[in-house]
């Protein structure tokens, strides 16, 4: 091999190493950012408009998701192979912390609550074998899914929007 080949190979290896280091986010950082994302959406004044009307309740359904089932208190949503379960308790107010209290779990790697004058919300993340259980709630609504580390921030935002739209 020529000297140029060695230099190009070394630069390529260095480039791949730097690129993978820059793109890697630690679990702690991703979990923290998911909590911050959920709180930002919760605090945002612009709650998404309902665009899905079930027989018993309506909510915001992101364009890349579909509702496969819906009844008086539950809805099952799909995003590709990923399933989201929506639970709605119309007897609970927007300020209810019932679901948050039920979400208490010593294995949670994130359990944070947020509140303002009109509503109470939370995010909980539990580690699973290779994924995470993500649960977001607002008042009498909770939305749960299993997600990968690379999708947890986006999923936290997505399901907080869904939960907020139901309690509107």
Backbone as JSON, one array per atom type, in Angstrom:
{
  "sequence": "XXXXXXXXXXXXXXXXXXXXXXXXXXXXXXXXXXXXXXXXXXXXXXXXXXXXXXXXXXXXXXXXXXXXXXXXXXXXXXXXXXXXXXXXXXXXXXXXXXXXXXXXXXXXXXXXXXXXXXXXXXXXXXXXXXXXXXXXXXXXXXXXXXXXXXXXXXXXXXXXXXXXXXXX",
  "N": [[0.84, -1.18, 0.0], [0.35, 2.26, -0.63], [1.63, 5.32, 0.73], [-0.3, 7.31, 0.65], [-2.68, 5.83, 0.6], [-2.67, 4.75, 3.2], [-2.94, 7.12, 4.67], [-5.43, 8.08, 3.79], [-7.07, 5.96, 4.63], [-6.67, 6.1, 7.44], [-7.73, 8.65, 7.96], [-10.37, 8.21, 7.19], [-11.19, 6.29, 9.09], [-10.9, 7.84, 11.41], [-12.78, 9.85, 10.86], [-15.19, 8.34, 10.87], [-15.18, 7.5, 13.54], [-15.35, 9.98, 14.92], [-17.8, 10.93, 13.93], [-19.59, 8.96, 14.89], [-19.27, 9.34, 17.63], [-20.18, 11.95, 18.0], [-22.87, 11.7, 17.24], [-23.88, 9.93, 19.11], [-25.94, 9.72, 21.88], [-26.11, 9.81, 25.33], [-27.93, 7.64, 27.56], [-28.9, 8.94, 29.87], [-28.93, 11.62, 29.05], [-30.8, 11.58, 26.91], [-33.12, 10.75, 28.24], [-33.47, 12.89, 30.02], [-33.89, 14.96, 28.15], [-36.26, 14.06, 26.99], [-38.07, 14.38, 29.11], [-37.93, 17.18, 29.36], [-38.93, 17.92, 26.86], [-41.57, 16.94, 26.99], [-42.54, 18.54, 29.07], [-42.29, 21.08, 27.9], [-44.15, 20.92, 25.77], [-46.45, 20.5, 27.3], [-46.62, 22.95, 28.63], [-47.05, 24.71, 26.59], [-49.08, 27.09, 24.99], [-50.54, 26.58, 22.69], [-52.57, 24.16, 22.08], [-52.96, 21.19, 20.29], [-55.5, 20.85, 17.78], [-58.41, 18.8, 17.9], [-58.67, 16.11, 15.68], [-59.61, 13.66, 15.27], [-62.47, 11.87, 15.65], [-63.91, 9.87, 17.88], [-66.36, 7.45, 19.0], [-66.93, 8.18, 21.61], [-65.11, 10.04, 22.6], [-62.97, 12.7, 21.46], [-59.83, 13.52, 19.85], [-56.51, 14.82, 19.17], [-54.91, 13.44, 16.45], [-51.89, 12.54, 15.24], [-50.68, 12.98, 11.87], [-49.18, 10.86, 10.9], [-50.1, 8.65, 12.2], [-52.56, 6.13, 12.99], [-55.85, 5.41, 14.17], [-56.75, 2.39, 15.46], [-58.56, 1.15, 17.08], [-61.26, 2.18, 19.2], [-63.04, 2.98, 22.09], [-65.33, 3.68, 24.8], [-63.5, 4.5, 26.8], [-60.93, 4.05, 25.92], [-58.35, 4.04, 23.41], [-56.65, 2.64, 20.67], [-53.74, 3.25, 19.03], [-51.72, 3.35, 16.09], [-48.44, 3.58, 14.84], [-46.73, 2.82, 12.33], [-45.18, -0.13, 13.22], [-45.41, 0.35, 15.87], [-47.33, 0.58, 18.82], [-49.73, 2.55, 20.52], [-51.4, 3.19, 23.49], [-54.28, 4.72, 24.56], [-55.81, 5.96, 27.39], [-58.73, 7.13, 28.78], [-60.35, 8.79, 31.3], [-63.25, 10.12, 31.89], [-64.35, 10.99, 34.25], [-62.45, 12.15, 35.79], [-60.86, 15.26, 36.5], [-59.14, 17.92, 34.67], [-57.13, 18.65, 36.34], [-56.53, 16.47, 37.83], [-54.53, 14.17, 39.69], [-54.56, 11.48, 39.79], [-53.75, 9.43, 37.92], [-51.02, 9.95, 37.87], [-50.31, 9.36, 40.52], [-50.86, 6.64, 40.47], [-48.9, 5.87, 38.72], [-46.55, 5.76, 40.07], [-43.46, 4.25, 40.61], [-40.75, 2.45, 41.68], [-38.79, 1.65, 39.93], [-38.73, 3.43, 37.89], [-36.97, 5.46, 35.64], [-37.36, 8.0, 35.05], [-39.63, 10.18, 36.41], [-41.64, 12.69, 36.4], [-43.61, 15.51, 37.28], [-45.87, 18.07, 36.14], [-47.52, 21.16, 36.46], [-50.06, 23.61, 36.0], [-52.24, 26.42, 36.31], [-54.53, 25.34, 35.23], [-54.28, 22.6, 34.66], [-52.85, 19.29, 35.28], [-49.99, 17.37, 34.74], [-47.79, 14.66, 33.68], [-44.77, 12.72, 33.14], [-43.51, 9.49, 32.67], [-40.88, 7.18, 32.6], [-39.93, 3.94, 32.11], [-37.4, 1.47, 32.27], [-37.08, -1.19, 29.95], [-36.42, -4.51, 28.65], [-35.02, -4.13, 26.1], [-36.05, -1.8, 25.21], [-38.0, 1.1, 26.14], [-40.62, 1.84, 28.42], [-42.88, 4.27, 27.92], [-44.83, 6.69, 29.4], [-47.27, 9.15, 29.43], [-49.24, 11.59, 30.98], [-52.2, 13.6, 31.41], [-54.3, 15.09, 33.54], [-57.21, 13.17, 33.63], [-56.3, 11.54, 31.6], [-54.16, 9.17, 30.07], [-51.38, 8.14, 28.15], [-49.69, 5.49, 26.72], [-46.75, 3.82, 25.56], [-44.31, 1.64, 24.04], [-40.97, 2.29, 23.37], [-37.97, 3.08, 21.52], [-34.64, 4.18, 22.44], [-33.73, 6.05, 20.58], [-36.06, 7.21, 19.68], [-37.46, 8.26, 21.76], [-37.69, 10.96, 22.64], [-39.11, 12.27, 20.58], [-41.43, 10.69, 20.64], [-42.36, 11.29, 23.22], [-43.08, 13.97, 22.92], [-45.07, 13.7, 20.94], [-47.08, 12.08, 22.2], [-47.73, 13.64, 24.38], [-48.99, 15.77, 23.17], [-51.26, 14.45, 22.2], [-52.49, 13.63, 24.63], [-53.0, 16.14, 25.83], [-54.85, 17.21, 24.02], [-57.18, 15.84, 24.5], [-58.1, 16.58, 27.0], [-58.84, 19.15, 26.68]],
  "CA": [[0.0, 0.0, 0.0], [1.09, 3.5, -0.68], [1.5, 6.22, 1.88], [-1.58, 8.0, 0.48], [-3.72, 4.89, 0.99], [-2.66, 4.71, 4.66], [-3.46, 8.39, 5.18], [-6.87, 8.1, 3.5], [-7.69, 4.98, 5.53], [-6.63, 6.65, 8.8], [-8.69, 9.75, 8.01], [-11.71, 7.62, 7.13], [-11.45, 5.69, 10.41], [-11.06, 8.95, 12.34], [-14.06, 10.47, 10.52], [-16.25, 7.45, 11.36], [-15.15, 7.57, 15.0], [-15.86, 11.29, 15.33], [-19.21, 10.98, 13.58], [-20.35, 8.11, 15.81], [-19.21, 9.94, 18.95], [-21.04, 13.13, 17.99], [-24.27, 11.28, 17.12], [-24.29, 9.12, 20.25], [-26.44, 10.43, 23.06], [-26.2, 8.91, 26.49], [-29.28, 7.37, 28.04], [-29.29, 9.99, 30.8], [-29.23, 12.85, 28.3], [-32.03, 11.36, 26.16], [-34.21, 10.72, 29.22], [-33.65, 14.27, 30.48], [-34.48, 15.72, 27.05], [-37.66, 13.62, 26.83], [-38.81, 15.08, 30.16], [-38.0, 18.59, 29.01], [-39.82, 18.03, 25.69], [-42.94, 16.76, 27.47], [-42.91, 19.73, 29.84], [-42.45, 22.19, 26.95], [-45.44, 20.75, 25.1], [-47.47, 20.7, 28.34], [-46.7, 24.37, 28.96], [-47.34, 25.47, 25.39], [-50.45, 27.59, 24.91], [-51.19, 26.06, 21.49], [-52.92, 22.75, 22.17], [-53.41, 20.75, 18.96], [-56.93, 20.68, 17.58], [-58.86, 17.43, 17.7], [-58.96, 15.79, 14.28], [-60.15, 12.3, 15.26], [-63.7, 11.8, 16.43], [-64.36, 8.53, 18.23], [-67.76, 7.41, 19.43], [-67.1, 8.71, 22.96], [-64.26, 11.2, 22.82], [-62.17, 13.09, 20.29], [-58.48, 13.93, 20.19], [-55.56, 15.09, 18.09], [-54.23, 12.25, 15.94], [-50.86, 12.95, 14.29], [-50.91, 12.51, 10.5], [-48.48, 9.59, 10.63], [-50.67, 7.61, 13.06], [-53.96, 5.79, 12.73], [-56.59, 4.82, 15.28], [-57.23, 1.08, 15.05], [-59.7, 0.82, 17.95], [-61.65, 3.23, 20.14], [-64.31, 2.75, 22.79], [-65.69, 4.75, 25.72], [-62.4, 4.97, 27.65], [-59.63, 3.67, 25.38], [-58.1, 4.04, 21.97], [-55.39, 2.02, 20.28], [-53.18, 3.97, 17.9], [-50.57, 2.7, 15.45], [-47.46, 4.35, 14.07], [-45.94, 1.7, 11.82], [-45.33, -1.29, 14.09], [-45.5, 0.81, 17.25], [-48.69, 0.74, 19.32], [-49.95, 3.53, 21.58], [-52.67, 2.95, 24.18], [-54.83, 5.93, 25.18], [-56.84, 5.69, 28.39], [-59.42, 8.38, 29.11], [-61.32, 8.69, 32.39], [-63.97, 11.4, 31.87], [-64.75, 11.37, 35.61], [-61.35, 12.89, 36.4], [-60.7, 16.61, 35.97], [-57.85, 18.25, 34.06], [-56.14, 18.83, 37.41], [-56.42, 15.22, 38.57], [-53.22, 13.52, 39.76], [-54.83, 10.06, 40.03], [-52.88, 8.6, 37.08], [-49.65, 10.17, 38.34], [-50.13, 8.57, 41.75], [-50.82, 5.22, 40.07], [-47.68, 5.65, 37.92], [-45.39, 5.68, 40.95], [-42.76, 2.98, 40.44], [-39.36, 2.66, 42.09], [-37.91, 1.34, 38.81], [-38.8, 4.5, 36.89], [-35.75, 6.25, 35.48], [-37.85, 9.38, 35.03], [-41.01, 10.41, 36.83], [-41.74, 14.12, 36.68], [-44.95, 16.07, 37.11], [-45.95, 19.47, 35.79], [-48.88, 21.67, 36.64], [-50.32, 25.03, 35.9], [-53.51, 26.75, 36.95], [-55.64, 24.64, 34.59], [-54.1, 21.16, 34.44], [-51.75, 18.56, 35.91], [-49.46, 16.37, 33.82], [-46.58, 13.95, 34.1], [-44.1, 11.78, 32.25], [-42.82, 8.4, 33.37], [-40.13, 6.29, 31.72], [-39.44, 2.72, 32.75], [-36.55, 0.68, 31.38], [-37.5, -2.54, 29.61], [-35.26, -5.3, 28.23], [-34.25, -3.4, 25.1], [-36.74, -0.55, 24.94], [-38.48, 1.85, 27.3], [-42.05, 2.11, 28.5], [-43.09, 5.71, 28.04], [-46.22, 7.03, 29.74], [-47.52, 10.57, 29.63], [-50.61, 11.8, 31.4], [-52.72, 14.92, 31.71], [-55.6, 14.89, 34.18], [-57.72, 11.81, 33.55], [-55.82, 10.9, 30.36], [-52.77, 8.7, 30.01], [-51.01, 7.51, 26.89], [-48.54, 4.62, 26.98], [-46.16, 3.11, 24.43], [-42.94, 1.15, 24.17], [-40.19, 3.03, 22.4], [-36.52, 2.95, 21.54], [-33.94, 5.37, 22.9], [-33.62, 7.02, 19.5], [-37.38, 7.78, 19.38], [-38.17, 8.59, 23.0], [-37.99, 12.39, 22.72], [-40.19, 12.53, 19.62], [-42.64, 10.04, 21.15], [-42.85, 12.05, 24.38], [-43.78, 15.15, 22.39], [-46.26, 13.25, 20.21], [-48.16, 11.61, 23.08], [-48.19, 14.74, 25.22], [-49.98, 16.49, 22.34], [-52.5, 13.66, 22.19], [-53.1, 13.72, 25.96], [-53.51, 17.5, 26.02], [-55.99, 17.49, 23.17], [-58.38, 15.19, 25.06], [-58.58, 17.3, 28.19], [-59.06, 20.53, 26.28]],
  "C": [[0.89, 1.25, 0.0], [0.82, 4.33, 0.56], [0.15, 6.94, 1.83], [-2.74, 7.11, 0.92], [-3.82, 4.8, 2.51], [-3.28, 5.99, 5.26], [-4.98, 8.46, 4.97], [-7.62, 7.15, 4.43], [-7.75, 5.5, 6.96], [-7.64, 7.78, 8.95], [-10.13, 9.24, 7.98], [-12.11, 7.01, 8.47], [-11.7, 6.79, 11.44], [-12.41, 9.65, 12.11], [-15.23, 9.64, 11.06], [-16.32, 7.5, 12.88], [-15.74, 8.88, 15.51], [-17.36, 11.38, 15.07], [-20.05, 10.14, 14.55], [-20.34, 8.69, 17.22], [-20.15, 11.14, 19.05], [-22.51, 12.73, 17.98], [-24.77, 10.46, 18.3], [-24.76, 10.02, 21.38], [-26.57, 9.42, 24.19], [-27.65, 8.74, 26.89], [-29.75, 8.49, 28.96], [-29.69, 11.28, 30.07], [-30.56, 12.72, 27.55], [-33.24, 11.38, 27.1], [-34.52, 12.13, 29.71], [-34.33, 15.1, 29.4], [-35.94, 15.32, 26.79], [-38.54, 14.3, 27.88], [-38.99, 16.55, 29.85], [-38.96, 18.81, 27.83], [-41.27, 17.9, 26.12], [-43.4, 17.99, 28.24], [-43.11, 20.94, 28.92], [-43.79, 22.11, 26.24], [-46.58, 21.02, 26.09], [-47.7, 22.19, 28.6], [-47.09, 25.26, 27.78], [-48.82, 25.88, 25.37], [-51.23, 26.98, 23.75], [-51.41, 24.55, 21.6], [-53.44, 22.31, 20.81], [-54.93, 20.54, 18.92], [-57.26, 19.2, 17.38], [-59.14, 17.22, 16.21], [-59.42, 14.33, 14.13], [-61.37, 12.29, 16.17], [-64.07, 10.34, 16.65], [-65.82, 8.59, 18.65], [-67.97, 8.12, 20.76], [-66.24, 9.92, 23.27], [-63.43, 11.46, 21.57], [-60.79, 13.54, 20.77], [-57.68, 14.23, 18.94], [-54.87, 13.78, 17.73], [-53.19, 12.71, 14.93], [-51.07, 12.29, 12.93], [-50.26, 11.16, 10.22], [-48.97, 8.45, 11.51], [-52.09, 7.3, 12.61], [-54.57, 5.16, 13.98], [-57.15, 3.48, 14.8], [-58.42, 0.61, 15.87], [-60.01, 2.03, 18.81], [-62.97, 2.83, 20.77], [-64.5, 3.88, 23.79], [-64.5, 5.32, 26.49], [-61.02, 4.7, 27.07], [-59.58, 3.87, 23.88], [-56.75, 3.37, 21.75], [-54.95, 2.71, 19.0], [-51.97, 3.22, 17.37], [-49.73, 3.75, 14.72], [-46.48, 3.3, 13.54], [-46.23, 0.48, 12.67], [-45.54, -0.91, 15.56], [-46.95, 1.07, 17.64], [-48.69, 1.74, 20.48], [-51.32, 3.25, 22.18], [-53.08, 4.25, 24.87], [-55.91, 5.48, 26.16], [-57.43, 7.04, 28.8], [-60.47, 8.11, 30.18], [-62.05, 10.04, 32.46], [-64.43, 11.85, 33.26], [-63.67, 12.16, 36.33], [-61.22, 14.26, 35.73], [-59.33, 16.78, 35.32], [-56.75, 18.36, 35.1], [-55.89, 17.55, 38.21], [-54.98, 14.68, 38.54], [-53.37, 12.02, 40.02], [-53.89, 9.16, 39.21], [-51.41, 8.74, 37.48], [-49.38, 9.35, 39.59], [-50.06, 7.08, 41.44], [-49.54, 4.88, 39.31], [-46.42, 5.53, 38.78], [-44.76, 4.29, 40.85], [-41.3, 3.22, 40.75], [-38.36, 2.35, 40.97], [-37.9, 2.42, 37.74], [-37.47, 5.25, 36.84], [-36.08, 7.73, 35.28], [-39.31, 9.37, 35.46], [-41.09, 11.86, 37.27], [-43.18, 14.57, 36.46], [-44.84, 17.55, 36.78], [-47.37, 19.93, 36.08], [-48.89, 23.16, 36.38], [-51.69, 25.27, 36.52], [-54.68, 25.92, 36.43], [-55.51, 23.13, 34.54], [-52.88, 20.62, 35.18], [-51.29, 17.49, 34.92], [-48.21, 15.71, 34.36], [-46.0, 13.15, 32.94], [-43.41, 10.74, 33.12], [-42.12, 7.55, 32.31], [-39.6, 5.14, 32.55], [-38.52, 1.98, 31.78], [-37.16, -0.71, 31.16], [-36.27, -3.28, 29.12], [-34.41, -4.58, 27.2], [-34.85, -2.05, 24.76], [-37.09, 0.15, 26.25], [-40.0, 1.9, 27.25], [-42.19, 3.59, 28.79], [-44.56, 5.95, 28.33], [-46.29, 8.52, 30.03], [-48.97, 10.72, 30.03], [-50.92, 13.26, 31.62], [-54.12, 14.7, 32.28], [-56.02, 13.44, 34.13], [-57.31, 11.05, 32.3], [-54.41, 10.38, 30.58], [-52.58, 7.98, 28.68], [-49.71, 6.76, 27.14], [-48.07, 3.98, 25.69], [-44.82, 2.53, 24.86], [-42.14, 1.77, 23.05], [-38.7, 2.77, 22.56], [-35.89, 4.26, 22.0], [-33.91, 6.44, 21.82], [-34.94, 7.74, 19.19], [-38.07, 8.38, 20.6], [-38.54, 10.07, 23.11], [-39.17, 12.73, 21.81], [-41.51, 11.9, 20.1], [-43.22, 10.77, 22.36], [-43.61, 13.28, 23.92], [-45.11, 14.75, 21.76], [-47.39, 12.87, 21.18], [-48.61, 12.67, 24.08], [-49.21, 15.58, 24.46], [-51.31, 15.77, 22.32], [-53.22, 13.81, 23.53], [-53.7, 15.1, 26.2], [-54.78, 17.76, 25.22], [-57.28, 16.89, 23.71], [-58.94, 15.99, 26.22], [-58.9, 18.76, 27.9], [-60.43, 21.03, 26.67]]
}
